[in-house]
Amino acid sequence: MIRENIEKVRGNIAKACEKSGRKAEDVTLIAVSKTKPVSMLQEAYDCGCRDFGENKVQELVDKWEQMPKDIRWHMIGHLQRNKVKYIVDKAYLIHSVDSLRLAEEISKEAVKKHVTVSILVEINVAGEETKFGTGCDEACGLVEEIAKLPNLLIKGLMTIAPYVENPEENRQYFEKLRQIYVDIIHKNIDNVYMEQLSMGMTGDYEIAVAEGATYVRVGTGIFGERFYAGL
């Protein structure tokens, strides 16, 4: 099932790229493996997946220890400051940096461990009260402040769009994130490398690709419905 699902998602990404005049290789599929056992991750790995996304620090650390070391681990869930020290040397990219205080903690731990950490700034484009992320109006100022911190590289932006029945409804949020991304590029801020737009999940990743996503985060579309037993 996992192999067929991955092939289907990759095919959909390729079609969405073709329609919007993009190259399929410009979009990276992140297999969102939260709550899934290592056996399922291994199956996805055997199908060529090398980018995996986790929501919880403990899960990322546990799986990092058990899985092949050429995997790129993406921290996509809300990150608490007291958990930062466990993943600064394990996460390939932290997508969910939503405050200066969190960025300062990541910077501090990165300096301690002599690593440079790549991050995305999370923006709550839809303004949902239940979601984390900085506001659209504060995004540029936050990027400018974070860019001053040592051992951090800002690689782009991330958003989590609302859950909707019709994915077209989320196009406006993906368009808005891309506009903020372009505005920040034009500011030429030191230590900011706007290369990545992390947006789009199982229900709307094709729309996100059409609007410029470079990372799409697909869980259910690859692994099926989530389950939480034993976690």
Backbone bond lengths (Angstrom), bond angles and torsions (degrees), N, CA, C in turn:
res aa  C-N    CA-C-N  psi(-1)  N-CA   C-N-CA  omega(-1)  CA-C   N-CA-C  phi
1 M - - - 1.465 - - 1.529 111.20 -
2 I 1.353 116.37 -44.25 1.459 119.86 -176.58 1.527 110.95 -62.53
3 R 1.332 116.60 -42.55 1.463 120.16 179.20 1.534 110.84 -59.15
4 E 1.337 115.74 -47.35 1.470 120.19 -179.71 1.530 110.93 -62.31
5 N 1.332 115.67 -40.70 1.466 119.70 -179.78 1.532 111.42 -63.87
6 I 1.326 115.99 -43.60 1.465 119.96 -179.79 1.521 110.32 -63.41
7 E 1.326 116.14 -43.76 1.467 119.81 179.31 1.533 110.97 -61.16
8 K 1.336 114.95 -39.23 1.473 119.48 179.84 1.539 110.62 -65.80
9 V 1.327 116.15 -45.70 1.468 120.00 -179.34 1.527 110.12 -63.48
10 R 1.322 116.82 -44.92 1.468 120.14 179.27 1.527 111.17 -61.59
11 G 1.320 115.46 -38.99 1.465 120.23 177.62 1.515 111.35 -63.46
12 N 1.332 116.00 -42.27 1.471 120.23 178.53 1.529 111.74 -64.90
13 I 1.326 116.19 -39.06 1.468 120.53 177.43 1.528 109.76 -62.66
14 A 1.324 115.91 -45.09 1.473 120.74 -179.51 1.531 110.94 -60.49
15 K 1.352 115.99 -42.22 1.476 119.79 179.57 1.533 110.89 -65.58
16 A 1.333 115.91 -43.06 1.469 120.13 179.94 1.527 110.37 -63.70
17 C 1.323 116.77 -36.95 1.468 120.65 177.73 1.524 110.32 -66.65
18 E 1.307 115.26 -44.47 1.470 119.62 -178.46 1.532 110.62 -59.71
19 K 1.336 114.89 -44.16 1.473 120.08 -179.27 1.524 112.03 -62.33
20 S 1.328 115.85 -34.40 1.467 118.79 -175.47 1.527 112.47 -101.82
21 G 1.333 116.82 12.51 1.460 120.35 175.18 1.517 114.31 70.99
22 R 1.325 116.41 30.31 1.464 121.07 178.75 1.524 110.33 -112.19
23 K 1.325 116.20 165.12 1.463 120.73 175.61 1.525 108.41 -93.41
24 A 1.320 116.56 137.28 1.476 120.53 -178.93 1.524 111.60 -59.99
25 E 1.339 116.24 -32.32 1.480 118.20 -178.10 1.528 112.61 -71.69
26 D 1.336 117.28 -8.16 1.464 120.04 176.76 1.533 112.49 -82.19
27 V 1.325 116.14 -5.27 1.474 120.78 179.66 1.525 108.88 -116.39
28 T 1.321 115.96 125.67 1.461 121.38 178.90 1.524 109.86 -102.95
29 L 1.312 115.08 129.46 1.463 121.32 177.67 1.527 109.20 -87.81
30 I 1.326 116.04 121.49 1.465 121.19 173.55 1.526 107.63 -99.47
31 A 1.321 115.83 120.14 1.468 120.68 176.27 1.528 107.48 -81.21
32 V 1.326 115.97 109.74 1.469 120.19 -177.65 1.522 108.47 -80.69
33 S 1.331 114.04 106.86 1.469 120.21 -167.42 1.520 113.45 -105.82
34 K 1.339 117.03 15.14 1.469 119.74 -179.26 1.530 110.14 -58.01
35 T 1.310 115.65 138.47 1.475 126.48 -179.74 1.527 113.21 70.39
36 K 1.321 118.52 -2.86 1.470 119.88 -176.57 1.521 110.69 -92.29
37 P 1.341 117.04 143.86 1.468 120.10 179.32 1.524 111.70 -72.08
38 V 1.320 115.19 158.42 1.463 121.84 -178.79 1.528 111.52 -57.70
39 S 1.328 117.32 -32.52 1.475 119.78 -179.62 1.528 111.26 -60.35
40 M 1.333 116.94 -37.16 1.468 120.34 178.55 1.530 111.13 -73.31
41 L 1.320 115.60 -37.19 1.468 119.06 176.50 1.525 109.96 -63.62
42 Q 1.323 116.16 -40.23 1.464 120.31 -179.93 1.527 110.66 -62.28
43 E 1.324 115.34 -37.11 1.469 119.68 178.52 1.535 110.02 -63.82
44 A 1.327 115.88 -43.51 1.469 119.97 178.23 1.529 110.53 -66.17
45 Y 1.326 115.62 -38.68 1.471 120.41 177.60 1.529 109.92 -60.73
46 D 1.327 115.93 -43.04 1.469 120.63 -179.76 1.527 111.83 -65.20
47 C 1.337 116.57 -19.43 1.473 121.23 176.48 1.530 111.50 -90.75
48 G 1.310 116.23 6.28 1.460 120.11 175.96 1.514 116.16 102.59
49 C 1.344 118.67 -2.52 1.466 120.37 178.18 1.526 110.44 -69.39
50 R 1.307 116.04 130.01 1.468 120.48 176.72 1.527 111.70 -123.76
51 D 1.314 117.66 -6.38 1.462 122.05 178.25 1.520 109.23 -112.79
52 F 1.324 116.13 119.16 1.457 121.57 -179.01 1.525 109.50 -124.98
53 G 1.335 116.11 140.90 1.453 121.49 -177.98 1.514 112.05 -113.37
54 E 1.319 116.09 133.63 1.466 121.58 178.46 1.526 110.29 -125.01
55 N 1.328 115.22 148.53 1.470 121.43 -179.99 1.517 112.81 -95.44
56 K 1.321 115.83 -27.11 1.465 119.83 -174.49 1.529 110.42 -117.15
57 V 1.333 114.79 138.87 1.463 120.85 -177.40 1.529 111.35 -59.35
58 Q 1.339 117.20 -46.20 1.463 119.86 -176.56 1.522 112.11 -61.35
59 E 1.336 115.61 -39.24 1.468 119.10 178.73 1.524 110.97 -66.15
60 L 1.313 116.26 -41.95 1.466 119.30 179.57 1.528 110.22 -61.52
61 V 1.329 116.51 -45.32 1.470 120.73 -178.79 1.528 110.85 -63.35
62 D 1.341 116.72 -46.16 1.474 120.56 -179.45 1.528 111.50 -60.10
63 K 1.326 115.77 -44.42 1.470 119.86 -177.78 1.524 111.52 -73.68
64 W 1.311 116.44 -34.85 1.468 120.91 175.91 1.525 109.96 -56.56
65 E 1.326 115.58 -39.54 1.466 120.12 -178.08 1.528 112.10 -70.98
66 Q 1.347 116.23 -29.68 1.464 119.70 -173.64 1.528 114.76 -95.94
67 M 1.324 117.12 -22.11 1.463 120.86 -172.01 1.534 111.91 -99.73
68 P 1.344 117.29 164.10 1.470 120.36 179.24 1.524 112.45 -55.83
69 K 1.328 114.85 148.12 1.463 120.04 -172.09 1.527 114.08 -81.88
70 D 1.331 118.23 -1.86 1.470 118.06 175.73 1.525 112.10 -89.78
71 I 1.328 116.74 6.43 1.468 120.54 177.06 1.529 109.70 -76.30
72 R 1.334 115.40 141.23 1.468 121.98 173.64 1.532 107.32 -99.27
73 W 1.316 116.43 112.36 1.467 121.44 -177.03 1.529 110.12 -92.09
74 H 1.317 115.21 128.90 1.463 121.89 -179.41 1.528 108.83 -111.16
75 M 1.316 116.45 123.13 1.465 120.91 173.91 1.517 107.37 -87.81
76 I 1.337 116.35 108.59 1.464 119.48 -173.32 1.527 112.77 -111.50
77 G 1.339 116.69 -8.78 1.463 119.88 -179.75 1.517 111.65 -92.25
78 H 1.320 115.67 170.96 1.474 121.17 177.95 1.526 109.03 -58.90
79 L 1.317 116.31 131.17 1.463 121.71 -175.79 1.522 109.68 -109.76
80 Q 1.346 115.17 121.52 1.469 119.72 177.25 1.524 108.80 -84.47
81 R 1.307 115.60 144.94 1.463 119.60 -174.50 1.527 112.26 -61.05
82 N 1.333 117.18 -34.71 1.469 119.16 -177.89 1.536 113.29 -74.19
83 K 1.334 117.11 -4.81 1.472 120.33 179.03 1.538 112.18 -105.32
84 V 1.317 115.56 -6.06 1.470 120.05 -173.90 1.526 111.91 -56.99
85 K 1.335 116.43 -41.83 1.474 120.85 -173.34 1.526 112.92 -59.45
86 Y 1.333 116.89 -23.36 1.462 119.69 -176.75 1.532 113.37 -78.94
87 I 1.329 116.90 -19.19 1.473 117.07 -172.66 1.530 115.83 -123.54
88 V 1.342 118.02 -3.88 1.468 117.57 -175.50 1.528 112.79 -59.73
89 D 1.333 116.53 -28.85 1.467 119.38 -179.90 1.533 112.30 -101.25
90 K 1.334 116.35 8.96 1.475 119.75 -179.11 1.530 112.95 -120.27
91 A 1.313 117.39 -30.47 1.469 120.40 -177.90 1.528 110.06 -81.97
92 Y 1.309 115.56 128.68 1.468 121.45 175.41 1.530 109.97 -69.38
93 L 1.349 114.99 -36.17 1.460 120.92 -178.73 1.523 109.17 -153.80
94 I 1.324 116.30 130.59 1.468 121.32 175.09 1.526 106.86 -101.20
95 H 1.349 116.18 113.91 1.464 121.69 -173.86 1.525 112.97 -84.53
96 S 1.324 117.44 -16.93 1.467 120.40 -162.05 1.525 114.17 -112.87
97 V 1.325 117.51 41.39 1.463 120.44 177.79 1.533 108.06 -84.67
98 D 1.323 115.28 110.79 1.470 119.81 -170.50 1.521 113.75 -120.69
99 S 1.342 117.05 7.13 1.470 119.19 179.41 1.523 109.57 -156.21
100 L 1.328 115.05 158.27 1.460 120.12 177.25 1.524 110.27 -66.32
101 R 1.320 117.33 -37.79 1.476 120.58 -179.30 1.525 111.48 -61.35
102 L 1.324 116.37 -41.12 1.466 119.32 177.79 1.529 110.03 -66.50
103 A 1.324 116.75 -43.48 1.467 120.32 179.20 1.531 110.56 -61.04
104 E 1.323 116.99 -39.46 1.471 120.81 178.70 1.518 111.28 -62.64
105 E 1.316 116.21 -39.47 1.474 120.21 178.79 1.530 110.82 -67.04
106 I 1.334 116.60 -42.54 1.467 120.10 178.14 1.531 109.59 -62.06
107 S 1.324 116.56 -43.85 1.460 121.57 178.77 1.529 110.90 -60.08
108 K 1.319 116.29 -45.98 1.468 121.25 -178.76 1.529 111.18 -59.87
109 E 1.332 116.30 -46.55 1.468 120.57 -179.06 1.531 111.21 -70.28
110 A 1.330 116.41 -33.63 1.468 120.16 178.45 1.526 110.41 -65.22
111 V 1.332 116.24 -41.70 1.469 120.70 177.75 1.529 109.90 -62.06
112 K 1.328 116.62 -44.36 1.472 121.69 179.34 1.519 111.82 -57.82
113 K 1.338 115.90 -40.89 1.470 120.67 -174.81 1.537 112.62 -95.58
114 H 1.310 115.56 4.79 1.477 120.67 177.60 1.521 112.26 56.80
115 V 1.329 115.44 45.20 1.469 120.39 176.50 1.526 108.62 -127.48
116 T 1.308 115.70 159.37 1.465 121.56 171.97 1.523 107.34 -109.93
117 V 1.313 116.49 127.58 1.465 121.48 -173.59 1.527 110.11 -106.35
118 S 1.327 115.33 129.03 1.467 120.75 175.94 1.527 109.06 -88.83
119 I 1.316 116.14 134.57 1.467 120.38 -176.57 1.528 110.81 -135.35
120 L 1.323 114.68 159.22 1.458 122.55 167.13 1.525 106.99 -117.05
121 V 1.317 116.63 147.40 1.467 120.76 175.46 1.524 107.84 -92.32
122 E 1.334 115.34 125.18 1.468 120.80 -177.54 1.525 110.05 -86.89
123 I 1.328 115.17 128.06 1.464 121.10 179.73 1.523 109.49 -118.60
124 N 1.312 115.35 130.00 1.466 121.37 178.09 1.527 107.31 -87.26
125 V 1.323 115.56 77.55 1.469 120.84 -171.36 1.525 111.63 -61.58
126 A 1.322 116.68 -38.87 1.467 119.95 -176.86 1.527 112.60 -80.82
127 G 1.343 116.85 -7.89 1.462 120.07 178.75 1.517 113.51 67.58
128 E 1.323 117.33 30.59 1.469 120.37 -179.85 1.527 110.74 -75.64
129 E 1.324 115.65 132.05 1.469 119.62 -178.42 1.519 112.53 -66.61
130 T 1.326 117.20 -25.27 1.471 120.82 -177.39 1.532 112.72 -84.77
131 K 1.325 116.41 -3.75 1.474 119.37 -176.19 1.530 110.73 -110.13
132 F 1.334 113.82 151.48 1.455 119.85 174.34 1.534 108.75 -85.11
133 G 1.314 115.94 173.53 1.458 120.63 178.97 1.515 111.00 121.29
134 T 1.317 115.64 148.94 1.460 119.85 177.15 1.526 109.31 -77.98
135 G 1.321 117.03 161.30 1.461 120.94 178.89 1.523 111.39 -75.58
136 C 1.307 116.39 159.68 1.477 121.17 -179.30 1.526 111.56 -58.73
137 D 1.332 117.16 -41.24 1.463 120.79 -176.26 1.530 112.09 -70.51
138 E 1.338 116.14 -25.22 1.463 119.87 -177.94 1.526 112.60 -91.99
139 A 1.332 117.04 -9.78 1.475 121.33 -169.59 1.527 113.15 -58.58
140 C 1.308 116.95 -48.99 1.463 120.12 -175.19 1.528 111.03 -64.98
141 G 1.324 116.21 -42.93 1.465 120.56 178.51 1.513 111.36 -61.79
142 L 1.335 116.26 -40.26 1.466 120.11 179.21 1.533 110.49 -64.80
143 V 1.321 116.75 -43.69 1.471 120.69 178.18 1.526 109.98 -58.98
144 E 1.321 117.10 -43.29 1.477 120.73 -179.63 1.523 111.60 -62.12
145 E 1.331 116.95 -38.94 1.471 120.57 179.54 1.524 111.24 -70.66
146 I 1.331 116.46 -45.50 1.464 120.24 -178.86 1.529 110.98 -63.43
147 A 1.324 116.43 -34.71 1.467 121.43 -177.02 1.533 112.56 -61.21
148 K 1.331 117.20 -19.08 1.465 121.02 -179.65 1.527 112.71 -80.88
149 L 1.327 117.06 -12.73 1.463 121.10 -173.38 1.535 111.44 -81.58
150 P 1.332 116.92 144.14 1.472 119.75 179.73 1.530 112.58 -74.99
151 N 1.319 115.28 153.94 1.469 123.95 173.07 1.522 114.37 62.93
152 L 1.325 116.51 23.89 1.464 121.58 174.48 1.523 109.28 -124.47
153 L 1.323 116.05 143.37 1.464 121.52 172.16 1.523 107.82 -124.75
154 I 1.319 117.07 119.24 1.468 120.38 175.71 1.522 107.40 -84.39
155 K 1.327 115.67 116.87 1.464 120.54 -174.59 1.531 113.40 -103.61
156 G 1.340 117.25 -6.78 1.457 118.17 -178.77 1.515 111.89 156.38
157 L 1.323 115.02 -155.20 1.464 121.99 -174.03 1.526 111.39 -129.17
158 M 1.314 115.09 158.13 1.462 121.52 178.24 1.520 109.48 -138.78
159 T 1.335 116.37 146.77 1.461 120.16 170.26 1.516 109.54 -143.42
160 I 1.327 114.74 155.07 1.464 122.08 171.71 1.520 105.85 -114.08
161 A 1.313 115.60 111.72 1.472 120.23 -178.09 1.532 110.17 -77.17
162 P 1.325 117.70 162.02 1.471 120.44 178.76 1.536 112.05 -62.55
163 Y 1.323 115.02 157.22 1.469 119.44 172.89 1.526 107.02 -79.63
164 V 1.316 116.37 120.98 1.468 120.43 -178.02 1.526 109.68 -134.68
165 E 1.303 116.30 155.02 1.465 120.81 176.00 1.533 110.63 -74.49
166 N 1.331 115.35 -39.54 1.462 120.81 -178.98 1.524 109.48 -105.30
167 P 1.340 118.31 108.63 1.464 120.75 -175.72 1.527 114.26 -58.14
168 E 1.318 116.98 -24.60 1.470 119.96 178.85 1.539 111.86 -57.86
169 E 1.333 115.13 -28.07 1.465 119.26 -179.52 1.534 111.98 -62.53
170 N 1.332 116.05 -23.17 1.474 119.04 -178.09 1.527 113.39 -90.52
171 R 1.329 116.27 -5.50 1.469 118.24 -179.45 1.532 111.26 -56.69
172 Q 1.326 116.91 -39.03 1.471 120.99 -177.98 1.530 111.55 -59.37
173 Y 1.343 116.42 -35.84 1.465 119.51 -178.11 1.527 111.02 -75.05
174 F 1.331 116.25 -36.54 1.462 119.82 177.42 1.530 110.14 -68.46
175 E 1.313 116.40 -38.84 1.477 120.53 176.64 1.533 110.26 -61.49
176 K 1.328 115.20 -43.39 1.466 120.67 -178.28 1.534 110.64 -64.20
177 L 1.341 117.01 -43.47 1.462 119.80 179.67 1.524 110.21 -62.50
178 R 1.324 115.69 -41.91 1.468 118.60 179.10 1.535 110.84 -63.16
179 Q 1.314 117.37 -37.64 1.467 120.22 179.22 1.523 110.89 -64.10
180 I 1.337 116.59 -42.93 1.472 120.46 177.59 1.526 109.93 -61.56
181 Y 1.322 115.43 -42.32 1.471 123.38 178.93 1.536 109.98 -58.04
182 V 1.313 116.76 -47.13 1.474 121.77 -180.00 1.541 110.08 -65.38
183 D 1.319 116.38 -41.89 1.474 120.41 179.33 1.529 110.74 -60.17
184 I 1.333 116.36 -41.07 1.469 120.47 -179.60 1.535 110.13 -68.61
185 I 1.317 117.07 -40.09 1.474 120.41 176.64 1.526 110.36 -55.66
186 H 1.325 116.13 -43.38 1.467 120.68 -176.32 1.532 112.68 -67.27
187 K 1.328 117.18 -16.85 1.466 120.06 179.89 1.534 112.30 -81.88
188 N 1.347 116.68 -13.38 1.476 120.62 178.36 1.527 112.75 50.33
189 I 1.320 117.13 51.97 1.465 121.63 -178.49 1.530 108.90 -77.73
190 D 1.327 116.70 132.83 1.465 120.78 177.58 1.520 110.62 -58.77
191 N 1.329 116.16 141.73 1.465 122.60 176.23 1.522 113.46 70.69
192 V 1.332 117.17 15.01 1.463 121.16 176.68 1.528 108.11 -117.69
193 Y 1.306 115.52 121.97 1.468 121.52 -177.34 1.523 107.93 -120.45
194 M 1.311 117.12 85.70 1.458 120.77 -175.95 1.533 110.65 -73.35
195 E 1.331 114.40 90.16 1.464 120.65 -177.80 1.523 112.14 -117.05
196 Q 1.334 117.06 -24.06 1.465 120.32 -168.70 1.527 112.08 -123.07
197 L 1.331 114.06 136.41 1.465 122.03 170.63 1.518 106.83 -122.64
198 S 1.317 115.85 109.01 1.462 121.50 -179.57 1.520 108.33 -97.01
199 M 1.326 115.65 104.12 1.473 119.28 -178.74 1.524 109.01 -159.05
200 G 1.327 114.74 147.90 1.455 120.09 -179.14 1.519 111.89 101.46
201 M 1.343 115.55 130.26 1.456 121.99 178.31 1.531 108.32 -128.55
202 T 1.319 116.69 -166.69 1.464 120.45 -172.35 1.530 112.82 -49.60
203 G 1.323 117.20 -42.51 1.462 119.62 -173.38 1.513 115.82 -80.61
204 D 1.344 117.15 -17.01 1.468 117.87 -171.31 1.532 114.39 -142.72
205 Y 1.347 116.95 15.75 1.469 118.18 -173.47 1.525 113.50 -64.52
206 E 1.334 117.72 -27.67 1.470 118.65 -179.94 1.529 111.14 -68.58
207 I 1.336 116.74 -37.15 1.465 121.11 175.56 1.528 109.25 -66.22
208 A 1.341 115.93 -41.68 1.467 120.12 -179.99 1.526 110.86 -61.74
209 V 1.332 116.99 -41.71 1.467 120.91 178.06 1.525 110.08 -61.14
210 A 1.324 116.14 -43.08 1.470 120.41 179.39 1.526 111.62 -61.11
211 E 1.343 115.97 -27.57 1.463 120.21 -178.49 1.528 113.18 -98.18
212 G 1.350 116.72 8.83 1.464 118.87 170.87 1.516 117.18 110.02
213 A 1.328 118.87 8.13 1.470 120.00 178.83 1.523 110.77 -56.76
214 T 1.330 116.19 138.61 1.472 120.63 171.42 1.523 110.70 -106.31
215 Y 1.332 116.68 -20.87 1.465 122.43 171.83 1.523 108.32 -124.85
216 V 1.330 117.27 129.72 1.463 120.73 168.65 1.525 107.40 -117.17
217 R 1.330 115.52 142.38 1.462 121.70 -172.67 1.532 108.73 -112.06
218 V 1.323 116.66 103.10 1.469 120.63 -172.64 1.531 109.78 -118.45
219 G 1.326 115.59 119.22 1.455 121.14 178.82 1.511 111.66 -110.20
220 T 1.337 116.03 -70.07 1.463 121.81 -178.23 1.528 111.50 -56.89
221 G 1.325 116.46 -37.75 1.468 120.64 -178.98 1.519 113.70 -65.64
222 I 1.343 116.38 -16.41 1.470 120.91 177.57 1.518 111.22 -107.09
223 F 1.329 116.15 -50.49 1.468 120.62 -170.94 1.521 114.13 -99.39
224 G 1.320 118.37 -6.13 1.464 119.83 -174.25 1.513 110.46 86.83
225 E 1.311 116.27 -172.75 1.465 121.30 -176.36 1.520 110.84 -61.45
226 R 1.330 116.03 149.76 1.452 121.05 179.03 1.520 111.25 -70.17
227 F 1.324 114.98 151.54 1.463 117.45 167.58 1.523 108.39 -139.44
228 Y 1.335 114.81 151.94 1.468 119.65 -169.41 1.529 112.99 -119.33
229 A 1.295 117.91 1.45 1.461 120.20 -176.37 1.530 111.26 -58.06
230 G 1.310 115.23 131.95 1.455 120.44 174.60 1.519 114.31 79.37
231 L 1.329 117.81 5.70 1.466 118.81 179.87 1.523 109.63 -112.28
